Amino acid sequence: MFKTAVMFFTRIPVNLPDFDENDLNRSVQYFPLVGVLVGAVAALVFSLAHLFLPLALAVLLSMGASIYLTGAFHEDGLADAADGLGGGWHKEQVLTIMQDSRLGSYGAIALMMVLFAKFQTLVELGAVWIPAVLVAGHALSRFAAVGVIYRQRYVKPEGKSKPLATDISHRQFSLAACFGLLPFTVLTLLSGEWSWLIALLPVVAVWCWFSSLLKRRLGGYTGDCLGAMQQLTELAFYLGVAICLGMR
């Protein structure tokens, strides 16, 4: 089932001749583990690039590597969700706009702001923390998306839609929590400072706000909403870490 998650969320070639869309529901607990993989690649690219390049360029290359590895899957969801929620007045209109492949003003602005904010925040963290923070951020943010699946229902728009995990058991959610929180837990233990828990507060705040927005506007979530949640909580985590380091 982990291979199914890797195939769906990355460009890594995976041989699954008997793939069934229902397999996504059985692999949902591994979504944060895919985040660990993506974060590890981004951390490796950063570490290697920083041997020869300035910090800002190394961060830029690491972000580019994660975007390429995932095929901008989550970034596309953020843009579509921003267009729909920003330009739609009612549920049907929001879902229709989300399905439109064209990029609108709300989507372009949201994508630009989030990517720039992630870049700027990572640069401010410093080279010592960036590799571990990348792994923890990618894992934690994908667990945040799993939390939406666990707490809300899938709002399927009319017409053609992408395959998507829409169901998760208590056991799967618990396992996803383990994968999603493990890198952050390791980071906290190695640093020996429990003040790192403060970094979770912005993540919780963003998750509660965006989940409430989805519930109110759509009565649930779509695949694009999950991508938006991943992007927003990833940024929130980086900002939380910046707050923690600024308090030291």
N, C-alpha and C positions, 0 to 999 in steps of 0.2 A: 504493500500500500504506500510505502514511502516513495517508491519509484513513480507511482501515479502522481503524487504531489509534486515531485521534481519535474516530471514531464509537463504538468499543467502550468507551473509557476516559473519555469526557467526555460532557457534555450538548450539546456544540456540534453543531448540525444539519449533517449531511453527506449528500449525495445519492448513494447507491450502489444503484442499482436491481438490479444483478446480484450482490448480496452473497452470498458463500458462506462457511460457517463455516471452511472450509479456508484462506480468505484470511488468517485470523489467524496461521497458521503462516508465511505469507509476509510478514507485517507485523511480526513479533516484534522485529526489529532496531530498529524505530521506537518501541518502548515508552518508552525513556529520553527520546527527543525529545518525546514527549507530556509527560513530566515537566518538560522545559524550558518547554514552553508553559504548563503549570499553574503552575509556579513563577514564571514571568514575570507571569502574571495576579495571583497572590498578592502579588508584589513591588510591582506597580503599585498595587494596592488599598492596601497598607500605606503606600506613599509618599504617595499622595493623602490618605489618612485622617489621616496624621501631621501634615499641614499644619494640621489643625483640631482634632485630638483628641490626648489623652495617648497615650503610647507603648503602654501595655497595651491600650487600646481599639483602637488601630490594628492591633496584632498579632492581636487577637481577630477583627477584621473580615477580615483577610487570611486567617486560617485558615478562617473561614466561607465566604469566596469560593472557596477551593480545594476545600472540601468540597461546596459547591453545584455547582461546575463539574464535578466527577467523580461527582456523585450519591452521595457517601459510599461509593463502590464498594470502596475498600480498607479503610475503617473497618468496613464490614460484614463483610469477610473476616476482619479481626482478631477481631471479636467471635465469629463462628462458629467460627474455629479455636481460640480460647481455650475456648469452651464444649466443643468436641469433645475437645481434648487434656486439658482439665482434668477433664471429667466421664466420659470413656470409659476403660474398662480394657483393651480390646483393639481391634484395627484396625476390625472391623466396627461395633463400638459407637461408636467415635470418628467414623467416616464418617456413621453414621446421625444422630448428634447434630448434626454440621455441616450436614446437609441440613435440619434442623428450622428453620423460619423464626422460631421464638420465641427471645427473648433470655434467656439464663440468667445465673446469678450470675457465673460466670467471665467470660463475655463482657462483661457490664456493667462489672465491675470493671476488666478489662483496657482496655476502651475509655476509661473515665473516667481511669484512671491515665496512659495514653499521651497522650491529648489534653491533660490538665493539665500533664504533664511537658513536652510540646512548647511549650505556651504559656509556661510559666514559664522555660524555657531560652531561648526567643527573646527574651523581655523582658530577660533578663539580658545578652544579647549587645549590646544597644544599637542605636540607629537607624542608625548608619553601616554596620553589617555586615549587617543583616537582609535587605535586598533581594537581595544577591548570594548569601547563605547559603540563602535560600529556593529560588532557582533551582538552585543546586548540590545541595541536599538532595533536592529532588523528582526530579532527573535521576538522581542516584547511587542512590537507593533503588529506583527502578524497574529500574536495571541489576542491582541485587542480586536482584530477583525473576527477571529473565532468567537470572541465573546458576543459579538453582534449576532452571529449565527445562532448561538446558544440562547440568547435572550429574546430575539425577535423572529418574526416569520418572513419568509421570502415573498416579495411582491413581484410576481412574474408578469412582465409587460406583454402585451399582445404582440404576436408576430415572432420572428426568429430571435432567439436569445442564446448566449454562450452557455456551455455546460457549467454548472455551478453546484458546489456543496450547499445543501439546503437543510440538512438535518444532522444533529449531533447528540449523542447520548451523554449521560453524566460521566461515564467512564472515559469517553473520548475527550470531554472537556477537561477533566482532571489531568489526563496525560498531556494534553496540549498546554495546560498551565505549567506542568513540569518542564517541558521543552522551552516554553516561552520565558519562564522566570529563571531558569538555571544559569544562563550566562550572567545575568544581573546579580544573582546570588553569589556566584563565584567572584565577580568584580568587587562586591561589597566585602566579602570575607578576606580577599587578598589585600584590599586597601586597609582593612581593620577599622574602618570608620562607618558606624551605623547612620551617620548623617546622610549617607548616600540614599537612604530611603526617601529623602526629600525629593529626589529626582523623579519619584513615581507620582508625586502630587499633580504636576502638570498633565501627566498621561491620564490619570484618573479624571481630572477636570475636563479634558478634551473629550475623553470617551463618553462621559455622562452628558456633556453638552451636545455632541454630534448624535449620539444615540437618541436623545430626547427630540432633536430636530427631525430625525428620520421617522420616529414614531408619530410625531405630530403632522408632518407633511405628507408622509407616504403610508403610514401604518405598518412599516416594515423596512426591508432593505432590498437592494439589488446588488449585482456583482460590482457595479461601478461604485456603489456606496461603501463596499468592503475595501476597495482600492483606496478610496478617499480616507477611510478610517486608518488604514495602514500608514499612509503618508502623513496624516496629521499627527498621529500619536508618535511616529518616529521623530518628527520635528519636536514635539512636546518633550520627549525624553531627552533629546540633545539640549534643549533649553533648561530642563531640570538639572542635568549634569552641570551645565554652565553656572547655574545658581549655586549648586553645592560647592563647586570649586571657588566661586567668588566669595563664599562665606568662610573659607578656610583662612 
